[in-house]
Amino acid sequence: MTDPIDLAQRETLTQSDDLAQRDKRHIWHPFTQHQTESDPIALTHAKGAVLYDTQGNEILDLISSWWTVTHGHCHPAINQAMREQAEKMSHVMFSGFTHEPAVQLAEALTTSLGGELSRVFFSDNGSTSVEVALKVAYQYWQNKGEGKRRGFIAFDGGYHGDTFGAMAVGKGSGFFSSFDGLLTEVHLAPYAPTWIGDDEVEVREQESIDALSKLIAERGDEIAGLIIEPLFQGAGGMRFCRPSFIEKVVTTARQAGILIIFDEIAAGFGRTGKLFAHHHTEIRPDIICLSKGLTAGTLPLSVTVIATHIYDNFLGEDFSKALAHGHSFTGNPLACAIANRSLSLFEEEATLSRLQEIEHKHRQFAERLGSHEKAERVRVCGSLLAFDLAGETGDYKSEASLKLRDYYISHGLNIRPLGPVVYLMPPYCITDAQLDTAYEGLIKGLDVICN
Ligand SMILES: Cc1ncc(COP(=O)(O)O)c(C=O)c1O
């Protein structure tokens, strides 16, 4: 065993080395090939849409720090809510206890979601929220005595997180082939992506629905649930679909009694221009997963919101029908207080109106982008703008995407292509001037790197 580091030693280390070097010595970063990737950028603080590094450089956070930040970094009202709650109670176990921030949040979410979605199960991140949804759907059928329904339907290109259940339904994203042998069987249905000027979307949707109908005709009575990301698939390539596609998928699956799970972990809380993406449709799910923007991008928290008729099936005289699931930080009061404050900011700051303006600006830029020789299949949805790099295929960290990412970051823009897909997903506080800077820089990167 080595001696614990003493204070003087720690001081010397801190002064003699820069942060990135110290990081490199001990930290294993997410989704990173440490042998080939450049050093991480050391940051000191963040404000609004801007990150500040240790050299004093400004970086526009154009992907909202993995799609979490909504109202902006270090929003004063959010910070105040966090401070106030910290003075009262930072954490308490959530079995046998409850508290105002969690109850208030559950009331607000179920009211906004409406319909049958009446029960909120708290966890800590998107993946666990999906894990809970899958377990609830599976056990629902077990509790009902229909144990044959054990399978799930998911979509090609879908991504739902990195825990085992989430990887199984997200295998269509292509990220998890190393774990194939450990993943439960999931049936993949074809997705129907679309973009501006796409005149074949109806054919593509019909083909997808035909394939889904065939799958359901053959295996429908073995399926517990279907999981889909409404309006856009995120990590699987920023693929957008029409609201009508989601409606057709759900109608088809419901005919076989399959439970519908919407994964709005990326799409919820305004990203698509409405508070929830499925509010662009007439459809309501049986279960919905929410995280990321839930706490405006400040603390880890997620919810799985569940319909009354499902919850009722977990009631009984003994524990055997109950959901055996929970995490140490379930329902954390700090995170819940922040989520409550974030929801009220949507009203106070008229955030959804600002989102309309951002979408309008994106659409104007999309016209210019559409005539760029390196941009194909340009698409816009709410605060999101995406396109494919013409002539590029390749995986998540293809050479072109890494070169572009390095170009953008060295020019003060946090834009991280997903393989051949380039996208912007800014925080909602971004100004018009900052958006213009982003658009100009984005085009310049294409001109310099892709020619
Ligand atoms: C649609 C979707 N589902 C689930 C997840 C997993 O969330 P987390 O990274 O918080 O586990 C993500 C993360 O990007 C996501 O985009």
The ligand as a Tripos MOL2 file, in Angstrom:
@<TRIPOS>MOLECULE
LIG
   16    16     1     0     0
SMALL
NO_CHARGES

@<TRIPOS>ATOM
      1 C1        -32.2740    8.7660  -26.0320 C.3       1 LIG1
      2 C2        -31.3210    8.4330  -24.9190 C.ar      1 LIG1
      3 N1        -31.6460    7.4890  -24.0410 N.ar      1 LIG1
      4 C3        -30.8270    7.1820  -23.0140 C.ar      1 LIG1
      5 C4        -29.6290    7.8020  -22.8520 C.ar      1 LIG1
      6 C5        -28.7180    7.4260  -21.6980 C.3       1 LIG1
      7 O1        -28.6350    8.4710  -20.7810 O.3       1 LIG1
      8 P1        -27.4090    8.5500  -19.7560 P.3       1 LIG1
      9 O2        -26.2000    8.8730  -20.5720 O.co2     1 LIG1
     10 O3        -27.7870    9.6530  -18.8250 O.co2     1 LIG1
     11 O4        -27.3220    7.2420  -19.0800 O.co2     1 LIG1
     12 C6        -29.2410    8.7840  -23.7570 C.ar      1 LIG1
     13 C7        -27.9340    9.4550  -23.6300 C.2       1 LIG1
     14 O5        -27.4600   10.1060  -24.5140 O.2       1 LIG1
     15 C8        -30.1170    9.1140  -24.8240 C.ar      1 LIG1
     16 O6        -29.8000   10.0380  -25.7290 O.3       1 LIG1
@<TRIPOS>BOND
     1     1     2 1
     2     2     3 ar
     3     2    15 ar
     4     3     4 ar
     5     4     5 ar
     6     5     6 1
     7     5    12 ar
     8     6     7 1
     9     7     8 1
    10     8     9 2
    11     8    10 1
    12     8    11 1
    13    12    13 1
    14    12    15 ar
    15    13    14 2
    16    15    16 1
@<TRIPOS>SUBSTRUCTURE
     1 LIG1         1 GROUP 0 **** ****
